[in-house]
Amino acid sequence: MISVIHVNTERTWRGGEKQVYNLIKGLPQDEFRSVIAAPVKGALYDKAQSENFPVILLRSTGEVSIRQYQDIK
C-alpha cells in the first residue's frame, strides 16, 4: 500500500482544496492510504473530518513553515 500525505495550508474552499478532496475520494483505498494535513477551522479540515478521513492538524496557516513540518512527523 502506498501512503500519501496531502498538505494544504488554506482555510478557504477553492480549487486546490476541491482537487485534494476529489483525489482522495477517487484513489483506490485498497492501494492508497491518504492523510490530509490542514489547519483547524479550515474548509478542507472540516470536510475531511466529517467524512472520517485521517487528518493531521497544522498549527498555522499561509506559507509552509518548519513548525508545520514538525506537526506532520
N, C-alpha and C positions, 0 to 999 in steps of 0.2 A: 504494500500500500504506500502511496506517495502522500506525504504530508505537505500542505501548503498553508502559509500564513499570508493573509491579505491585510496589509497595513493601510489604514485610511485615517487621516487626521482631521477631516472636515466634520463640522456639526450639522451642516445642511444636507438636504437630499437633492442631489443634482445628478448629472450624467455619470460621473465616476462611481458614485455610491450605488446607483442603479446597476451599473456594469458589474461591480463586485457581487452584488446580490444575485443578479441573473447568472453569473458564472458559477457561484456556489450551488445554486439551485439546479444548474444544468450538468455539473460534473457528476459522473457515476460514483455514488457513495461507497460502492464496494472496491473502487480503485483509488479514490482520493479522500484524504481526511483534511478538511478545510477548517481553518480557525481565522476569525476576524479580530484584528487589533484596532480598536477605535476609542475615541473619547466618550466618557459618560455624558449623558444628555445629548448625544449626537443622534441624528436620524438613523444612521446605519446600525449603531449600537442598539438602539431601541428595537428596530425591526429584527435584528439578529436574535436578540433575547426573546422577543415574542414568538419566534419560530424555533426556539431551542437550539440555535447554532452555537457552537463554542465561541466565546468572546473573551478577549484579553482587554482589560481596561487600560487605556492610556491616560496618564495624569494631565497632560497638557494638549493643546490644540495648535493648529497652524503649522509652522515649519517643523520638520522632524528634528528631534534633538537627541543627544546622548541619553538623557533621562528616559525618553520613550523606549530606546533600545534596552535599557535596564528593565523596564516593565515587561518586555517581551520574553526575556530569559525565562 
